[in-house]
Amino acid sequence: VQLVESGGGLVQAGGSLRLSCAASGVIFSINHMGWYRQAPGKQREYVAAISSGGASDYADSVEGRFTIARDNSKNTVYLQMNSLKPDDTAVYYCYAEYDYSGSYHYRDYWGQGTQVTVSS
């Protein structure tokens, strides 16, 4: 399974961006999909996740500003980011919890990351 992110870029504070992450090579099921981010000099941190059934969860820092969505038919997860702040500047990584065996043995697969820069 390969994950490819897109949609990052440079935006002014208060602006919006939409990230996409498409999984290819999928034969078996994907459970959760989601996003993490890593700012320079900081540890990678959780942003949001969504189950195969559509249940979503967010980090407190993005609750109310970011929306995660998913298209199971396309094996794609999205992150709509509104009211962006300079503190949101980071490399954003998507992941997919994938059943690699077809027998409910899951592991996480990661994308290569996409840069989001929010200027003040």
MMTF fields as JSON, N, C-alpha, C and O atoms, coordinates in Angstrom:
{
  "mmtfVersion": "1.0.0",
  "mmtfProducer": "UNKNOWN",
  "numBonds": 479,
  "numAtoms": 480,
  "numGroups": 120,
  "numChains": 1,
  "numModels": 1,
  "chainsPerModel": [1],
  "groupsPerChain": [120],
  "chainIdList": ["A"],
  "bondAtomList": [4, 2, 8, 6, 12, 10, 16, 14, 20, 18, 24, 22, 28, 26, 32, 30, 36, 34, 40, 38, 44, 42, 48, 46, 52, 50, 56, 54, 60, 58, 64, 62, 68, 66, 72, 70, 76, 74, 80, 78, 84, 82, 88, 86, 92, 90, 96, 94, 100, 98, 104, 102, 108, 106, 112, 110, 116, 114, 120, 118, 124, 122, 128, 126, 132, 130, 136, 134, 140, 138, 144, 142, 148, 146, 152, 150, 156, 154, 160, 158, 164, 162, 168, 166, 172, 170, 176, 174, 180, 178, 184, 182, 188, 186, 192, 190, 196, 194, 200, 198, 204, 202, 208, 206, 212, 210, 216, 214, 220, 218, 224, 222, 228, 226, 232, 230, 236, 234, 240, 238, 244, 242, 248, 246, 252, 250, 256, 254, 260, 258, 264, 262, 268, 266, 272, 270, 276, 274, 280, 278, 284, 282, 288, 286, 292, 290, 296, 294, 300, 298, 304, 302, 308, 306, 312, 310, 316, 314, 320, 318, 324, 322, 328, 326, 332, 330, 336, 334, 340, 338, 344, 342, 348, 346, 352, 350, 356, 354, 360, 358, 364, 362, 368, 366, 372, 370, 376, 374, 380, 378, 384, 382, 388, 386, 392, 390, 396, 394, 400, 398, 404, 402, 408, 406, 412, 410, 416, 414, 420, 418, 424, 422, 428, 426, 432, 430, 436, 434, 440, 438, 444, 442, 448, 446, 452, 450, 456, 454, 460, 458, 464, 462, 468, 466, 472, 470, 476, 474],
  "bondOrderList": [1, 1, 1, 1, 1, 1, 1, 1, 1, 1, 1, 1, 1, 1, 1, 1, 1, 1, 1, 1, 1, 1, 1, 1, 1, 1, 1, 1, 1, 1, 1, 1, 1, 1, 1, 1, 1, 1, 1, 1, 1, 1, 1, 1, 1, 1, 1, 1, 1, 1, 1, 1, 1, 1, 1, 1, 1, 1, 1, 1, 1, 1, 1, 1, 1, 1, 1, 1, 1, 1, 1, 1, 1, 1, 1, 1, 1, 1, 1, 1, 1, 1, 1, 1, 1, 1, 1, 1, 1, 1, 1, 1, 1, 1, 1, 1, 1, 1, 1, 1, 1, 1, 1, 1, 1, 1, 1, 1, 1, 1, 1, 1, 1, 1, 1, 1, 1, 1, 1],
  "groupList": [{"groupName": "VAL", "atomNameList": ["N", "CA", "C", "O"], "elementList": ["N", "C", "C", "O"], "formalChargeList": [0, 0, 0, 0], "bondAtomList": [1, 0, 2, 1, 3, 2], "bondOrderList": [1, 1, 2], "singleLetterCode": "V", "chemCompType": "L-PEPTIDE LINKING"}, {"groupName": "GLN", "atomNameList": ["N", "CA", "C", "O"], "elementList": ["N", "C", "C", "O"], "formalChargeList": [0, 0, 0, 0], "bondAtomList": [1, 0, 2, 1, 3, 2], "bondOrderList": [1, 1, 2], "singleLetterCode": "Q", "chemCompType": "L-PEPTIDE LINKING"}, {"groupName": "LEU", "atomNameList": ["N", "CA", "C", "O"], "elementList": ["N", "C", "C", "O"], "formalChargeList": [0, 0, 0, 0], "bondAtomList": [1, 0, 2, 1, 3, 2], "bondOrderList": [1, 1, 2], "singleLetterCode": "L", "chemCompType": "L-PEPTIDE LINKING"}, {"groupName": "GLU", "atomNameList": ["N", "CA", "C", "O"], "elementList": ["N", "C", "C", "O"], "formalChargeList": [0, 0, 0, 0], "bondAtomList": [1, 0, 2, 1, 3, 2], "bondOrderList": [1, 1, 2], "singleLetterCode": "E", "chemCompType": "L-PEPTIDE LINKING"}, {"groupName": "SER", "atomNameList": ["N", "CA", "C", "O"], "elementList": ["N", "C", "C", "O"], "formalChargeList": [0, 0, 0, 0], "bondAtomList": [1, 0, 2, 1, 3, 2], "bondOrderList": [1, 1, 2], "singleLetterCode": "S", "chemCompType": "L-PEPTIDE LINKING"}, {"groupName": "GLY", "atomNameList": ["N", "CA", "C", "O"], "elementList": ["N", "C", "C", "O"], "formalChargeList": [0, 0, 0, 0], "bondAtomList": [1, 0, 2, 1, 3, 2], "bondOrderList": [1, 1, 2], "singleLetterCode": "G", "chemCompType": "PEPTIDE LINKING"}, {"groupName": "ALA", "atomNameList": ["N", "CA", "C", "O"], "elementList": ["N", "C", "C", "O"], "formalChargeList": [0, 0, 0, 0], "bondAtomList": [1, 0, 2, 1, 3, 2], "bondOrderList": [1, 1, 2], "singleLetterCode": "A", "chemCompType": "L-PEPTIDE LINKING"}, {"groupName": "ARG", "atomNameList": ["N", "CA", "C", "O"], "elementList": ["N", "C", "C", "O"], "formalChargeList": [0, 0, 0, 0], "bondAtomList": [1, 0, 2, 1, 3, 2], "bondOrderList": [1, 1, 2], "singleLetterCode": "R", "chemCompType": "L-PEPTIDE LINKING"}, {"groupName": "CYS", "atomNameList": ["N", "CA", "C", "O"], "elementList": ["N", "C", "C", "O"], "formalChargeList": [0, 0, 0, 0], "bondAtomList": [1, 0, 2, 1, 3, 2], "bondOrderList": [1, 1, 2], "singleLetterCode": "C", "chemCompType": "L-PEPTIDE LINKING"}, {"groupName": "ILE", "atomNameList": ["N", "CA", "C", "O"], "elementList": ["N", "C", "C", "O"], "formalChargeList": [0, 0, 0, 0], "bondAtomList": [1, 0, 2, 1, 3, 2], "bondOrderList": [1, 1, 2], "singleLetterCode": "I", "chemCompType": "L-PEPTIDE LINKING"}, {"groupName": "PHE", "atomNameList": ["N", "CA", "C", "O"], "elementList": ["N", "C", "C", "O"], "formalChargeList": [0, 0, 0, 0], "bondAtomList": [1, 0, 2, 1, 3, 2], "bondOrderList": [1, 1, 2], "singleLetterCode": "F", "chemCompType": "L-PEPTIDE LINKING"}, {"groupName": "ASN", "atomNameList": ["N", "CA", "C", "O"], "elementList": ["N", "C", "C", "O"], "formalChargeList": [0, 0, 0, 0], "bondAtomList": [1, 0, 2, 1, 3, 2], "bondOrderList": [1, 1, 2], "singleLetterCode": "N", "chemCompType": "L-PEPTIDE LINKING"}, {"groupName": "HIS", "atomNameList": ["N", "CA", "C", "O"], "elementList": ["N", "C", "C", "O"], "formalChargeList": [0, 0, 0, 0], "bondAtomList": [1, 0, 2, 1, 3, 2], "bondOrderList": [1, 1, 2], "singleLetterCode": "H", "chemCompType": "L-PEPTIDE LINKING"}, {"groupName": "MET", "atomNameList": ["N", "CA", "C", "O"], "elementList": ["N", "C", "C", "O"], "formalChargeList": [0, 0, 0, 0], "bondAtomList": [1, 0, 2, 1, 3, 2], "bondOrderList": [1, 1, 2], "singleLetterCode": "M", "chemCompType": "L-PEPTIDE LINKING"}, {"groupName": "TRP", "atomNameList": ["N", "CA", "C", "O"], "elementList": ["N", "C", "C", "O"], "formalChargeList": [0, 0, 0, 0], "bondAtomList": [1, 0, 2, 1, 3, 2], "bondOrderList": [1, 1, 2], "singleLetterCode": "W", "chemCompType": "L-PEPTIDE LINKING"}, {"groupName": "TYR", "atomNameList": ["N", "CA", "C", "O"], "elementList": ["N", "C", "C", "O"], "formalChargeList": [0, 0, 0, 0], "bondAtomList": [1, 0, 2, 1, 3, 2], "bondOrderList": [1, 1, 2], "singleLetterCode": "Y", "chemCompType": "L-PEPTIDE LINKING"}, {"groupName": "PRO", "atomNameList": ["N", "CA", "C", "O"], "elementList": ["N", "C", "C", "O"], "formalChargeList": [0, 0, 0, 0], "bondAtomList": [1, 0, 2, 1, 3, 2], "bondOrderList": [1, 1, 2], "singleLetterCode": "P", "chemCompType": "L-PEPTIDE LINKING"}, {"groupName": "LYS", "atomNameList": ["N", "CA", "C", "O"], "elementList": ["N", "C", "C", "O"], "formalChargeList": [0, 0, 0, 0], "bondAtomList": [1, 0, 2, 1, 3, 2], "bondOrderList": [1, 1, 2], "singleLetterCode": "K", "chemCompType": "L-PEPTIDE LINKING"}, {"groupName": "ASP", "atomNameList": ["N", "CA", "C", "O"], "elementList": ["N", "C", "C", "O"], "formalChargeList": [0, 0, 0, 0], "bondAtomList": [1, 0, 2, 1, 3, 2], "bondOrderList": [1, 1, 2], "singleLetterCode": "D", "chemCompType": "L-PEPTIDE LINKING"}, {"groupName": "THR", "atomNameList": ["N", "CA", "C", "O"], "elementList": ["N", "C", "C", "O"], "formalChargeList": [0, 0, 0, 0], "bondAtomList": [1, 0, 2, 1, 3, 2], "bondOrderList": [1, 1, 2], "singleLetterCode": "T", "chemCompType": "L-PEPTIDE LINKING"}],
  "groupTypeList": [0, 1, 2, 0, 3, 4, 5, 5, 5, 2, 0, 1, 6, 5, 5, 4, 2, 7, 2, 4, 8, 6, 6, 4, 5, 0, 9, 10, 4, 9, 11, 12, 13, 5, 14, 15, 7, 1, 6, 16, 5, 17, 1, 7, 3, 15, 0, 6, 6, 9, 4, 4, 5, 5, 6, 4, 18, 15, 6, 18, 4, 0, 3, 5, 7, 10, 19, 9, 6, 7, 18, 11, 4, 17, 11, 19, 0, 15, 2, 1, 13, 11, 4, 2, 17, 16, 18, 18, 19, 6, 0, 15, 15, 8, 15, 6, 3, 15, 18, 15, 4, 5, 4, 15, 12, 15, 7, 18, 15, 14, 5, 1, 5, 19, 1, 0, 19, 0, 4, 4],
  "groupIdList": [1, 2, 3, 4, 5, 6, 7, 8, 9, 10, 11, 12, 13, 14, 15, 16, 17, 18, 19, 20, 21, 22, 23, 24, 25, 26, 27, 28, 29, 30, 31, 32, 33, 34, 35, 36, 37, 38, 39, 40, 41, 42, 43, 44, 45, 46, 47, 48, 49, 50, 51, 52, 53, 54, 55, 56, 57, 58, 59, 60, 61, 62, 63, 64, 65, 66, 67, 68, 69, 70, 71, 72, 73, 74, 75, 76, 77, 78, 79, 80, 81, 82, 83, 84, 85, 86, 87, 88, 89, 90, 91, 92, 93, 94, 95, 96, 97, 98, 99, 100, 101, 102, 103, 104, 105, 106, 107, 108, 109, 110, 111, 112, 113, 114, 115, 116, 117, 118, 119, 120],
  "secStructList": [7, 3, 3, 3, 3, 3, 7, 7, 3, 3, 3, 3, 6, 6, 7, 7, 3, 3, 3, 3, 3, 3, 3, 3, 1, 7, 7, 1, 7, 3, 3, 3, 3, 3, 3, 3, 3, 3, 7, 6, 6, 1, 7, 7, 3, 3, 3, 3, 3, 3, 7, 6, 6, 7, 7, 3, 3, 3, 7, 6, 6, 6, 6, 6, 6, 3, 3, 3, 3, 3, 3, 4, 4, 4, 6, 3, 3, 3, 3, 3, 3, 7, 1, 7, 7, 4, 4, 4, 7, 3, 3, 3, 3, 3, 3, 3, 3, 3, 3, 1, 1, 1, 1, 1, 7, 3, 3, 3, 3, 3, 7, 7, 7, 3, 3, 3, 3, 3, 3, 7],
  "xCoordList": [0.851, 0.0, 0.886, 1.851, 0.543, 1.259, 0.267, -0.856, 0.697, -0.115, 0.567, 1.769, -0.209, 0.332, -0.516, -1.713, 0.127, -0.561, -0.437, 0.501, -1.387, -1.341, -2.135, -2.909, -1.927, -2.725, -2.028, -2.603, -0.809, -0.094, 0.316, 0.176, 0.826, 1.272, 1.428, 1.454, 1.531, 1.697, 0.397, -0.207, -0.037, -1.288, -1.119, -0.333, -1.852, -1.822, -2.685, -3.619, -2.349, -3.143, -4.607, -4.931, -5.477, -6.898, -7.406, -8.614, -6.492, -6.861, -7.183, -7.238, -7.396, -7.803, -6.964, -6.473, -6.823, -6.214, -6.953, -7.533, -6.923, -7.506, -6.449, -5.924, -6.143, -5.194, -5.937, -7.045, -5.306, -5.838, -4.767, -3.572, -5.203, -4.276, -4.943, -5.96, -4.365, -4.925, -4.062, -2.839, -4.711, -4.028, -4.183, -5.28, -3.08, -3.11, -2.569, -1.897, -2.879, -2.445, -3.26, -2.808, -4.471, -5.325, -6.079, -6.815, -5.892, -6.612, -7.605, -8.749, -7.132, -7.979, -8.485, -8.383, -9.019, -9.715, -8.771, -7.701, -9.216, -8.554, -9.456, -10.65, -8.899, -9.687, -9.633, -10.33, -8.857, -8.759, -7.816, -6.858, -8.104, -7.191, -7.103, -8.022, -5.992, -5.879, -4.64, -3.936, -4.405, -3.321, -2.532, -3.089, -1.243, -0.336, 0.433, 0.406, 1.107, 1.946, 3.208, 3.246, 4.236, 5.492, 6.081, 6.421, 6.19, 6.793, 8.297, 8.755, 9.063, 10.525, 10.918, 10.467, 11.754, 12.235, 11.254, 11.521, 10.121, 9.106, 8.803, 9.124, 8.183, 7.779, 6.535, 5.756, 6.378, 5.165, 3.969, 4.009, 2.899, 1.711, 0.457, 0.353, -0.458, -1.737, -2.584, -2.617, -3.278, -4.173, -5.623, -6.477, -5.893, -7.269, -7.269, -6.298, -8.39, -8.548, -10.014, -10.895, -10.256, -11.633, -11.702, -10.82, -12.757, -12.926, -13.532, -13.958, -13.566, -14.178, -15.669, -16.264, -16.261, -17.678, -17.964, -19.124, -16.906, -17.098, -16.993, -17.168, -16.714, -16.551, -15.217, -14.183, -15.242, -14.039, -13.601, -14.381, -12.348, -11.748, -10.691, -10.029, -10.54, -9.623, -8.77, -9.182, -7.582, -6.79, -7.446, -8.095, -7.272, -7.884, -7.433, -8.205, -6.198, -5.635, -6.282, -6.149, -6.972, -7.575, -9.087, -9.745, -9.645, -11.094, -11.829, -11.506, -12.818, -13.605, -13.043, -13.741, -11.795, -11.172, -10.903, -10.997, -10.57, -10.253, -11.399, -12.073, -11.605, -12.604, -11.984, -11.414, -12.104, -11.592, -12.751, -13.842, -12.511, -13.531, -12.846, -11.621, -13.679, -13.111, -14.034, -15.256, -13.444, -14.183, -13.676, -12.612, -14.423, -13.983, -13.87, -13.038, -14.691, -14.648, -13.344, -12.924, -12.715, -11.458, -10.269, -9.14, -10.519, -9.451, -8.695, -7.466, -9.451, -8.882, -9.41, -10.595, -8.506, -8.882, -8.528, -7.54, -9.353, -9.187, -9.075, -9.574, -8.417, -8.36, -8.613, -7.756, -9.785, -10.121, -9.656, -10.104, -8.762, -8.184, -8.605, -8.234, -9.37, -9.854, -9.248, -8.716, -9.34, -8.834, -7.416, -7.104, -6.585, -5.223, -4.418, -4.594, -3.538, -2.677, -1.218, -0.923, -0.311, 1.118, 1.556, 2.448, 0.94, 1.275, 0.885, 1.317, 0.08, -0.287, 0.792, 0.7, 1.8, 2.885, 3.604, 4.087, 3.672, 4.27, 4.245, 3.63, 4.931, 4.752, 3.612, 3.631, 2.637, 1.462, 1.595, 1.84, 1.427, 1.541, 0.198, -0.463, -0.189, -1.39, -0.978, 0.141, -1.901, -1.661, -2.936, -4.041, -2.746, -3.872, -3.576, -2.486, -4.557, -4.46, -5.004, -6.214, -4.091, -4.443, -4.312, -3.344, -5.297, -5.273, -4.391, -4.877, -3.117, -2.147, -2.266, -1.739, -2.957, -3.006, -4.342, -4.444, -5.377, -6.713, -7.341, -8.439, -6.642, -7.143, -7.171, -6.951, -7.441, -7.587, -6.286, -6.295, -5.185, -3.897, -3.558, -3.257, -3.604, -3.45, -2.084, -1.487, -1.614, -0.452, -0.65, -1.445, 0.082, -0.043, 0.916, 2.083, 0.392, 1.183, 1.147, 0.139, 2.251, 2.397, 2.714, 3.363, 2.234, 2.61, 3.939, 4.538, 4.39, 5.703, 5.65, 6.689, 4.472, 4.308, 4.118, 4.626, 3.383, 3.188, 3.341, 2.814, 4.056, 4.368, 3.196, 2.643, 2.84, 1.861, 2.566, 3.102, 2.56, 3.181, 2.144, 1.528, 1.965, 1.001, 1.775, 2.459, 1.66, 2.376, 1.498, 0.273, 2.155, 1.405, 1.184, 0.571],
  "yCoordList": [-1.188, 0.0, 1.236, 1.329, 2.182, 3.468, 4.589, 4.558, 5.582, 6.747, 7.975, 8.177, 8.783, 9.987, 11.176, 11.228, 12.145, 13.353, 14.44, 14.448, 15.342, 16.517, 17.636, 17.409, 18.856, 19.977, 20.933, 21.953, 20.626, 21.541, 22.8, 22.897, 23.766, 25.001, 26.108, 25.88, 27.318, 28.52, 29.293, 29.539, 29.677, 30.414, 31.431, 31.224, 32.509, 33.51, 33.071, 32.283, 33.598, 33.308, 33.66, 34.695, 32.766, 32.945, 32.27, 32.159, 31.821, 31.173, 29.701, 29.18, 29.035, 27.63, 26.825, 27.344, 25.562, 24.596, 23.276, 22.98, 22.493, 21.152, 20.145, 20.196, 19.238, 18.179, 16.922, 16.642, 16.181, 14.9, 13.837, 14.126, 12.613, 11.49, 10.266, 9.782, 9.782, 8.639, 7.401, 7.449, 6.304, 5.029, 4.183, 4.052, 3.613, 2.728, 1.353, 1.19, 0.381, -0.982, -1.65, -2.608, -1.146, -1.666, -2.894, -2.837, -3.993, -5.229, -5.558, -5.939, -5.4, -5.71, -4.41, -3.344, -4.501, -3.356, -2.37, -2.727, -1.11, -0.07, 0.28, 0.517, 0.313, 0.665, 2.19, 2.899, 2.688, 4.132, 4.755, 4.126, 5.979, 6.832, 8.152, 8.526, 8.847, 10.094, 10.883, 10.606, 11.895, 12.828, 13.097, 13.189, 13.218, 13.715, 14.885, 15.079, 15.647, 16.724, 16.855, 16.461, 17.415, 17.618, 18.968, 19.216, 19.831, 21.151, 21.042, 20.118, 21.978, 21.937, 21.919, 22.756, 20.969, 20.873, 20.288, 20.264, 19.816, 19.249, 17.805, 17.345, 17.105, 15.735, 15.707, 16.66, 14.603, 14.426, 14.376, 13.71, 15.079, 15.11, 14.738, 14.963, 14.179, 13.746, 14.947, 15.951, 14.835, 15.902, 15.419, 15.99, 14.37, 13.891, 12.489, 12.053, 11.778, 10.438, 10.197, 10.847, 9.242, 8.892, 7.392, 6.808, 6.778, 5.338, 5.02, 5.918, 3.753, 3.347, 3.656, 3.797, 3.758, 4.09, 5.577, 5.99, 6.391, 7.832, 8.537, 9.754, 7.809, 8.454, 9.185, 8.618, 10.446, 11.28, 11.715, 11.723, 12.069, 12.518, 13.556, 13.482, 14.535, 15.633, 15.944, 15.728, 16.451, 17.016, 18.314, 19.007, 18.632, 19.845, 21.082, 22.026, 21.079, 22.258, 22.577, 23.698, 21.626, 21.85, 21.694, 21.975, 21.256, 21.054, 22.338, 23.414, 22.217, 23.373, 24.127, 24.949, 23.867, 24.534, 23.557, 23.926, 22.323, 21.309, 20.307, 20.024, 19.777, 18.74, 17.608, 17.827, 16.408, 15.234, 14.524, 14.428, 14.033, 13.31, 12.168, 12.099, 11.289, 10.093, 9.599, 9.637, 9.137, 8.507, 7.069, 6.82, 6.143, 4.748, 4.157, 3.281, 4.626, 4.091, 4.473, 3.81, 5.546, 6.004, 5.775, 6.129, 5.188, 4.986, 6.287, 6.318, 7.333, 8.67, 9.348, 9.26, 10.027, 10.814, 12.275, 12.577, 13.164, 14.597, 15.309, 14.833, 16.444, 17.296, 18.731, 19.358, 19.235, 20.624, 21.465, 21.27, 22.397, 23.213, 24.664, 25.299, 25.176, 26.565, 27.35, 26.778, 28.663, 29.556, 29.173, 29.049, 28.994, 28.537, 29.571, 30.778, 29.07, 29.902, 29.573, 28.488, 30.492, 30.191, 28.921, 28.208, 28.645, 27.438, 26.152, 25.07, 26.254, 25.068, 24.704, 23.665, 25.541, 25.268, 23.983, 23.837, 23.053, 21.742, 20.926, 21.308, 19.794, 18.777, 17.873, 17.365, 17.683, 16.884, 15.508, 15.385, 14.486, 13.1, 12.393, 12.517, 11.667, 10.85, 9.403, 8.985, 8.664, 7.26, 6.474, 7.016, 5.193, 4.277, 3.015, 2.449, 2.595, 1.355, 0.239, 0.083, -0.518, -1.44, -2.891, -3.279, -3.694, -5.141, -5.775, -6.121, -5.927, -6.377, -7.866, -8.325, -8.616, -10.069, -10.565, -11.683, -9.722, -10.189, -10.974, -11.513, -11.038, -11.789, -10.903, -11.375, -9.624, -8.663, -8.485, -8.346, -8.493, -8.101, -6.741, -6.619, -5.723, -4.355, -3.789, -4.131, -2.927, -2.11, -0.76, -0.626, 0.228, 1.572, 1.781, 1.393, 2.396, 2.817, 4.342, 4.963, 4.932, 6.383, 6.968, 6.339, 8.192, 8.949, 9.652, 9.568, 10.352, 10.989, 12.383, 12.956, 12.916, 14.224, 15.339, 15.28, 16.35, 17.541, 18.771, 18.806, 19.763, 20.941, 21.923, 22.253, 22.373, 23.449, 24.584, 24.392, 25.75, 26.926, 28.037, 28.43, 28.53, 29.599, 30.844, 30.849, 31.881, 33.126, 34.064, 34.061, 34.863, 35.778, 37.123, 38.01],
  "zCoordList": [0.0, 0.0, 0.0, 0.759, -0.863, -0.904, -0.679, -1.183, 0.088, 0.366, -0.229, -0.056, -0.924, -1.542, -1.13, -1.41, -0.452, -0.026, -1.088, -1.884, -1.082, -1.931, -1.278, -0.349, -1.782, -1.311, -0.371, 0.008, 0.01, 0.887, 0.15, -1.07, 0.907, 0.289, 1.29, 2.499, 0.77, 1.581, 1.602, 0.558, 2.797, 2.943, 4.07, 4.994, 3.985, 5.052, 6.226, 6.079, 7.383, 8.566, 8.318, 7.735, 8.78, 8.55, 7.297, 7.088, 6.469, 5.224, 5.389, 6.503, 4.247, 4.238, 3.246, 2.244, 3.559, 2.652, 2.793, 3.838, 1.731, 1.778, 1.369, 0.257, 2.265, 1.985, 1.547, 2.004, 0.659, 0.222, 0.388, 0.321, 0.602, 0.724, 0.109, 0.606, -0.962, -1.672, -1.457, -1.595, -1.121, -0.934, -2.188, -2.73, -2.641, -3.804, -3.422, -2.404, -4.257, -3.962, -2.885, -2.257, -2.666, -1.598, -2.079, -3.065, -1.384, -1.701, -0.586, -0.837, 0.65, 1.802, 2.427, 1.821, 3.616, 4.191, 4.878, 5.372, 4.884, 5.654, 6.823, 6.642, 8.006, 9.181, 9.341, 8.616, 10.233, 10.414, 9.385, 8.935, 9.033, 8.275, 9.031, 9.76, 8.848, 9.588, 9.234, 8.263, 10.081, 9.833, 11.112, 12.206, 10.939, 11.952, 11.326, 10.111, 12.162, 11.65, 12.487, 13.652, 11.872, 12.57, 12.183, 11.026, 13.186, 12.987, 13.223, 13.894, 12.676, 12.859, 14.332, 15.113, 14.701, 16.067, 17.057, 18.259, 16.565, 17.46, 17.093, 15.997, 18.024, 17.76, 16.878, 16.832, 16.191, 15.395, 16.325, 17.359, 15.96, 16.812, 16.025, 14.819, 16.738, 16.191, 15.806, 16.518, 14.658, 14.219, 14.213, 14.892, 13.447, 13.318, 12.746, 12.127, 12.965, 12.422, 12.13, 12.691, 11.236, 10.878, 10.643, 10.013, 11.153, 10.999, 9.639, 8.913, 9.306, 8.045, 8.025, 6.957, 9.183, 9.284, 9.347, 9.354, 9.394, 9.368, 10.707, 10.775, 11.761, 13.063, 13.094, 12.742, 13.515, 13.456, 14.85, 15.803, 14.928, 16.188, 15.858, 14.823, 16.76, 16.501, 17.726, 18.865, 17.461, 18.531, 18.994, 18.21, 20.265, 20.809, 20.037, 19.867, 19.574, 18.925, 17.58, 17.088, 16.982, 15.669, 15.685, 14.683, 16.793, 16.916, 16.552, 17.056, 15.673, 15.268, 14.084, 13.491, 13.725, 12.575, 11.429, 10.258, 11.768, 10.769, 10.685, 11.676, 9.483, 9.268, 8.462, 7.393, 8.986, 8.271, 7.601, 8.163, 6.406, 5.655, 4.899, 4.798, 4.382, 3.768, 2.668, 2.808, 1.575, 0.488, 0.389, -0.179, 0.931, 0.947, -0.458, -0.697, -1.376, -2.739, -3.446, -4.394, -2.975, -3.561, -2.634, -2.972, -1.472, -0.478, -0.219, -0.168, -0.062, 0.081, 1.332, 1.655, 2.031, 3.198, 2.92, 2.251, 3.445, 3.231, 4.574, 5.593, 4.55, 5.732, 5.281, 4.659, 5.6, 5.324, 6.5, 7.63, 6.23, 7.292, 7.096, 6.108, 8.027, 7.992, 9.147, 10.098, 9.043, 10.1, 10.502, 11.686, 9.524, 9.778, 10.552, 10.384, 11.396, 12.233, 11.921, 11.42, 12.211, 12.01, 12.758, 12.297, 13.892, 14.662, 13.942, 14.338, 12.898, 12.118, 11.096, 10.441, 10.959, 10.037, 10.414, 11.537, 9.471, 9.727, 8.442, 7.446, 8.496, 7.466, 7.937, 9.058, 7.08, 7.422, 6.774, 5.574, 7.596, 7.155, 7.314, 8.345, 6.301, 6.439, 6.73, 6.433, 7.311, 7.573, 7.31, 7.305, 7.096, 6.924, 7.725, 7.646, 8.484, 9.256, 8.355, 8.192, 7.787, 6.7, 7.112, 7.766, 6.724, 6.952, 5.881, 4.804, 6.163, 5.158, 4.832, 3.819, 5.689, 5.513, 4.992, 4.487, 5.116, 4.796, 5.926, 5.785, 7.048, 8.208, 9.446, 10.562, 9.244, 10.345, 11.124, 12.347, 10.409, 10.977, 10.404, 9.217, 11.239, 10.77, 11.121, 12.142, 10.258, 10.556, 9.88, 8.951, 10.358, 9.808, 8.637, 8.685, 7.602, 6.454, 6.397, 6.734, 5.968, 6.021, 4.646, 3.811, 4.445, 3.273, 3.49, 4.562, 2.447, 2.491, 3.118, 3.446, 3.281, 3.905, 2.895, 1.776, 3.306, 2.494, 3.392, 4.504, 2.907, 3.708, 3.706, 2.658, 4.884, 5.055, 5.789, 6.88, 5.188, 5.791, 5.901, 4.911, 7.108, 7.354, 7.771, 8.795, 6.978, 7.267, 8.093, 7.978, 8.924, 9.799, 9.138, 9.732]
}
